[in-house]
């Protein structure tokens, strides 16, 4: 098989890249080791920056998003029961975020890809990348017991943190930066109305909590837990009791309990691999970086990577220019590190760190007090939350 761009990974970043390339007449094939149903079953975040919404519009997959997505003009930070609203729209000249689940984004992109007849190979085993440091890269894999090979001009590694793309690089090709946090988020999804019409990020002496939603009838809640905790030890009742203890009184009273649809613990880490290009292999999304979910940046950073990468590939085929591809890694990393900073800052502000001294705890409170009393402080939070420009 021969294609122009081979994409490893059928998550939202790989699917978005494939859609944008297909609309420009650039042939591409996506190779995914899991089934399509498995990809759609992943429960992930769903706060979209305005820039990502615009990209989905460009990809012609935003119809359902505009119909079902929830546009939010702000969100709240709470500290020890005090709540401060960040007026996103008022502080950023009209910018907003949209609540629309990553599963729904993936569904829309899959449907669009199927409609145009582009090739996606699911359940591909033993995927291996070859010769991407030369002029003729190729990917080999096994499907239904039969070995296959795809020759291509470029490979886009969109296969996540544990995928084969970054692991295929030779020793010393990338430098990795990482911070592992000493806690995780226990998340619960339930078909109950959200406790507030906007997201509430709360810090208390018991730890962090987040009130989020997928729709006006489906809520997503999180509480900070030790990495030693086990999901099976948390009944729904125990979860909701603990959630309420960490929230401001008015929000806690508005929490509606219900049976969980999904419950899981996600560890928190910050991670960046640089550069994001090696020869004709380009890393994008979680294959190159991870952020704590506190700043709602993971999916949005993957989209901004695809913005830069798709532009570079389109320029290569349309304009015969490699300027965009040559600049890809530096352009993407400049935005990534700013988002890493914001996510690290939000995590540091709102979570209980077991090793924090009383002085550091006071610094967290002082930081919140500054934001709550300073328009400039609130503006900095707002402009990062809605997303820095591409």
N, C-alpha and C positions, 0 to 999 in steps of 0.2 A: 504494500500500500504506500502511496505517496501523497503528501499534503504539504501545504506551505507552513502552517504553524501547528505543532502538536502540543496539546494542553494536557497536563497531568493533573487530574482532580476535577470532579464535577460538583464541587461546592459553589457557592454564589460567585466567588472571584473567577473561577474557571469558566462558569457558564456566562457571566457578564462579559468576559473577554471574548469568548466565542461568539456571542450575539453581536457585539460591536464590530468584530472583524467580518462576520458574515454579511452584515448590512453594507459593508464596503466591498463586497465581492472577494474577500480574502479567504481561501479555503482553509478549514481547520478541522481537526479531529480531537475529541476529548477522550481520555482514557481514565477510567475510574475503577479502583479495586473493589468497591462495595457495590451493592445493588442500588437501583434508583429508589426503591422503597426505604432502604436504610438511610440514604442521604436525606430523604424527606422527613425521616423520623427524628433527626437531630433537633433538640430543643435548644435554641440559642437566643441571644438578645434581639431587640427589635426597635432601637431608637435610631432613626436615620437622620443624618445631617442633611441640610438643604442641598449641598453639593452632590450627595449620593442620589437624592431624589431626582435632581436634574440629569444625572447620568442614566438613571432608569428610564426617564423620559426620552433621552437620546437613543436608548436601546429599544424603544417602543414597547416597553413592558410595564408602563405605569398606570394603566387604566384601572386595574383592581385596587392598586395602592391609593389612588385618588378617591376611589369610591369607599373603601373600607378603612383606610388609614386614619389615625387620629392626629390632627395637627395640634401641637402644644406650643403655647406662647411663653411658657416658663416652667420652672420646677422649684422645689423647696429643699433647703438645707435645714436640718434641725440638730441642735446640740444641747444635751441635757434638758430636753423638753421645750426649748425655745426654738421657734421656727422663723426662717427668713426666706422669702420668695425671691428668686432670681428672675427678673422680668426680661426674658430672652429677647422678645420682640422689641420692647422699648429701649433696651440697652445696646442693641446691635443694628439699629436702623431698619427693623422689620423682619429680621431673620427668625426662623422657627425650626423646630425639629418635628419629625413625624413618627409616631409609634406604629410600626408595621413589622410583624415578626419575620425573622430571618427565614423560617420555614416557608412563609408566604412568598418572600422574594425568590427563594429557590424554586418554588412551584411555578411562579410566573415565568421564570427564565427557562425552566424545563419545557413548559408548554410552548413557548416561543421557538425554542430550538427544534422541537418536534414538528411544529407547523411549517418550518422552512426546510425540513428534511436533512438537517445537518447531522453528522455522525457522532454518536456518543457510544463508547464501548464500556459497558458496565461489567462488573465481576471479572476484571482482568487480573490474573494471577502473575506472580513473578515479574512484575514490571521492572525493567532495567533501562537506564539511559546510557547511550554510547556516543563517543566521538563528538561531543558538544564543544570541545576545545578546538575543533577544526571546522571545515566548510560543509561537512555532510553529516549532521547529527542524525541519530535514529533511536527509536524506542522499540524494545522487544518485550513481548508479554505472551502469556498463555491464556487462551480462552477455550473453555470446554475441552481441555486436554490437548488442544492444537496450538503449536507455536506460531506466532505472527511477528512481523516487523513493520514498522512505519518509518519511512524516510521523510525528512522534512528540512525546511530551511532554519527554523528556530524551535526551541522547546520553552514552554512557559510552565514553570513549576508552581502549581496552585494547589498542592496536595497536603497542606497543613503542616503543623509542627512535627508530626511523627512520620511524614511522608518520605518517599524515596528520593525526591529531588535534591534537597539539601544534603542528604546523606550520601549522594553520589559524587559530591565534590571531593577533590583530592585533599589530603591533609594540608593545612596551612592556607587553603584557598580563601577562607573567610575567617573573620574575627568575630567571636561571639561575646555578647554582653548580657548578663543575666542577674536577676534578683529573685529569689524565692521567698515568698511571704510566709510567716509562721501560722497561717490560718487559711480557711477556705470559706466559701459561701454555700450554705445549705439553701437550696431553692425549692419552692413549692409552686406548682401550677394548679389552679382550681377554677371551675366555672362559677365564680361569684363576682358580684360587682366590685370594682376597685374601691379602696378606702378613700381615695382622693382623686380628683379629676386630672391632676398632674402628678408626676413622680415626686416622691418624698424620700430623700436620703437622710438617715438619722444616725446620730452618734450618741451613745449613752455609756455609763460605767459598766454596763453588761455587754457592750459590744455594738457593732454596726447592724443596721437593718435598712432594707429598701422596700418601698411599696411601689410596684410597677404594674403594668397591665399589658394585655394583648388586644383587648377590646373593652367595650363598656360592660361586657358580661363575663370576661375571662381575666383573672388577676394573676400576677406573678410576684411572689414575695420572696425575700431573702433574709437570712440572718447569718452573721459571722459565727463560725464554729471552729474549734480546734481541729487540726488535721487528723487527730486520733479518733474523732467522732465517726460513728457508723450510721448510715441512713436508717437502717432497720431499728435503731434505738429511738427514733423520733416518730412518734405517732402524730397524726394530724393535730390532735388536741394539744399535745406538748408543743408543737411548732407554733400554733396560733397563740398559745399562752405566752410563749417567749417573745414572739413578735410584738405583741401588745405592750409588754414590759419595756421595750426599747423605743417606743414611739411617743411623740407628744400626745397628751391626753385626748385632744379632739380627734386626732387621726386614729388612735387606738380604739376609741368608741365607735368609729365608723367602719372598722374591719368586720366584714361578714365572713364567717367560717363556712367551710364546705369540704367535701371529700377531695383529696388530691388526685389529679390526673397523672402527675409526674412529680418525682421528688429525687433530688440528687445533690451531691456535694462536689463543688468545683474548686480545686486549689487555685491560688492566685500566684501569678508570676509575671515579671517583666523580662522581655527577651528581645534582642536585636542581633541579627547576623548581617555583617557588611563586608564587602559590597554585595549587591543583590544581582550581580551579573557575573557569569564566568563563561567567556567565549560566546556561544550561541544559546546558552541556558540563562533564563531570567527567572528569579524567584519573586513571588508575589504573595501577599496575604500572610497567613499564619506560617507559611513555609519560611518566611523571613523575619517575622516579628510577632510577639505576643504582648498584649497589654492587660493589666487587671481590668475587670469589667466595670470598675467604679466610674470611669469617665465616659462609658458608652462609646468606645473608640474602635473596638476590634473589627467589626464588619465595615465600618466607615473607612478605616485605614486600608483594608483590602480593596475597597472601591477606589480610593485615591491612587493606589498602586496601579490598578487597571486603567485608570485615566491616563497616567503617564505612559504605561506600556502600550496600550492600544494606539495612542497618538504616535508613538515611535514606530510601531509596526505599520500603521497606515502610511506614514511619511515614507517609510522604506519602499513600500510597493507602489504608492501613488506618485511620489515625488522623486524617487531614486535617491533619497537622502537618508543617511544614517545618523544625523545629528541628534534626533530624538532618542534613538536607541543608545547612543553613546552617553547621553546625559541622564538616562533613566535612573540609574542607581543613585546618583547624587541628588536628583530632584526628589525622588521618593523618600530617601533617607532624611532630607532636610525637614520634610513634613512629619515623618515618623517620629523623629526625636522630640519634636515639639508636642506631639500627642502622647508620647511616652512620659514626658515631663508632667503634663496635665493629669494623666491617669495616676502617676506616682504621687502627685500632690494631693489629689482627691482621696486616694487610699490612705496616705499619711495623715490627712486631716480627720478622717471620719472613723477610723478603726481603732480598736483597743489593742495596743501592742504589749504583750506580756512583759517585755524588758524595759518599757518606758519608765523613766523616773518621774517623780512628782513635778520636776521642772518641765519635762517634755510634755506632760499632761497639761500643764498650764499654758504651754506654747500652743497646743491645739486649741484650747479655749480662746486664747488671745487672737489666733488666726481667724476663728469664726467671728469673734467680736469685731475685728477689723472689717471683714466682708459685710457683716450686717449693718455697719454704720458708715461705710465708705462707698459712694457711688462708683468711684474708680475701682475699688476692690471687686465690687459686684460685676462691673463691666468686664474685667479681666476673666472672671469665671464664665460669663455669658458668651464672650466671643470665642473662647476655647470650646465650650459645650456645643454651640451651633456648628462649629467646624471652621478651622482656618482655611483661607482661600487656597485653591489649587495653584 
